[in-house]
Every structure is written in C-alpha cells, then in structure tokens.
Amino acid sequence: MSSPLPVDGDVYVTPRYLAGSSGDGDAGFAPVAHWPHHHLDEGPHQLVVTSPDHRIRIGWAGDDYDLWTISAAPDAMSAPRWMATANQNTPAELVGALTTALVNDWAEDSDRFLNAAGRPSEAVEPLIAAGWTLGGLVRGRFRINAPDGHAGATVDVVNPHAHEAITLWAGPAGWSTRAEIVFSSRTPAHLIAATARAFTDPEPVPRWRETLSPRLATHATLTPVEPLKTPAPTPRDIRPLIAVRPPAVGSVPRWSTTTPRPTTAARPAGRSARR
C-alpha cells in the first residue's frame, strides 16, 4: 500500500493564480497562526484574526462571496484606514502573501502597514517586471494583462478615494471561476506589490483534481502529485530482525548435501557361483 500524499492534493496547478480556492484558508492564515484568533458564532465572519494590538484585522467568511476581509487602523477602536477583500475563488496562497507582509510589518511602535507611501504604479511593478503588459486606459482605469491573458490588474487613476483602487484578478469571468483581490485607496503600495508578486511566483500549488473547476483546469497545467515511496530497508534496519533467530527444530548435519545411501539388502539364497 502506498504512503499518504505529502501534500493536500493530487495535482499541482500552474500558474498558481488559476488554482482556485482550496476550500479552506490554511495557507492564508499560516503566517498569522501566532496572532489572537477570535471564533464568532454570529456575524458575517466566522473567524477574525487580529494583530496583538488589534490594529490589523483578518476576517474569514466561510459562506460568503467576499471570503476574506483584511483591514488596518491607527488603533483598535478606529475606523479602517484601508481595506482589502478577496473573493471565494481566490487561492489562499495569494492571500498568504499579503498576511506574510503584514506580519513582517507589524510592531507595536510601527505604522509601516498604515502609511500609503509610494505611487499606485509601484504596487504593480512586480507584474511589469514579470512580463505582464499594459493594456491601455479604459474608463479611468489602466489595465495590466498576464502573458496568457488569464490574469490581470486594474488601477483606478481618477478617483483618489476609490473603494476599488487596485484589483488583481485571475480566471475566466464568472461567479465560480473569477478570483479577485480588491484594495481600497490608501493601501500601502508595498503590501499590494507583495500580493502581486505572489501572482507571478512560478511555484505550483496543490489541489484535488475532482474539486478544481473544469474551466480553470482547461487553462492551467496540471501535474500529478507522486505519492511517497516506501524507502528500501538498509542493513541497519535489517540487523535487529536477524540478530535473534528462532531455535532450530531437530538437527541436520551442515556438511550433508545428499540423502543417506540405502542399506544393502541381504543377497537371496541360491546356487553358489561357479568355480
């Protein structure tokens, strides 16, 4: 019998932005596993993870379209200065890039995760560096497209207080296939850039083939996950097994390689040989 799979899935998906949701938020919450967790019985979010000072909030709504809501405020009681949402089709590994950046930024005496320094174009520089191309300006938004045409970004260059200032998207249009991470204005450019960089990461992510949307699978490359092979035993593994042998039953001469010769039968009585 083969060993269990080393990862949670039976195929690797490339590019990772076409992997869809894994069905849980583990990859997004892993960077903040050491932060306070608040499990809620009521309200849109079943789980809210906060920074130790509650200035950063990460909400998980397991049965809603906007699956993730992430925000930051000057203090625990203030309104959010910026907010990001990710829908139910967004790979948690992409959200994990944002939560990792927040963990790296947070400190009780730091406001790095609050300061909206930098130009909006800096937020999408990792996409341009990876070969994504500008698609022109449409209705006050300029567009950036992935080489395969299955992912992109839009940047609002008109409204300085837009709730959807920058959107990173992937997958075919549709409720069950299009992944979107939306950032409001005043979101620090380096946090958006960290998330955008995750879109260009060539490392595949694991998924279960039967749960992957067929429309995503059509455009992605799927590579089977090989199960772990049981390693061949080494002499050190075998030695304890042969150190103690069961006692032998009876004895067999070690030098005997043939069966004993039969005893010569007595010669029957008869006429003596001629002289």
Sequence and secondary structure as in RCSB ss.txt:
>XXXX:A:sequence
MSSPLPVDGDVYVTPRYLAGSSGDGDAGFAPVAHWPHHHLDEGPHQLVVTSPDHRIRIGWAGDDYDLWTISAAPD
AMSAPRWMATANQNTPAELVGALTTALVNDWAEDSDRFLNAAGRPSEAVEPLIAAGWTLGGLVRGRFRINAPDGH
AGATVDVVNPHAHEAITLWAGPAGWSTRAEIVFSSRTPAHLIAATARAFTDPEPVPRWRETLSPRLATHATLTPV
EPLKTPAPTPRDIRPLIAVRPPAVGSVPRWSTTTPRPTTAARPAGRSARR
>XXXX:A:secstr
     SSSSSEEEESGGGS   SS HHHHGGGTTS EEE SSSS SEEEE TTSSEEEEE TTSSEEEEEEE SS
TTS  SEEEEEETTS HHHHHHHHHHHHHH  TT  TTT   S HHHHTHHHHHTT EEEEEETTEEEEE TTSS
EEEEEESS TT TTSEEEEESSSSTTT EEEEE TT  HHHHHHHHHHHT    EEE GGGS HHHHHHSEEEE 
         HHHHHHHHHS    SS   TT  S                 
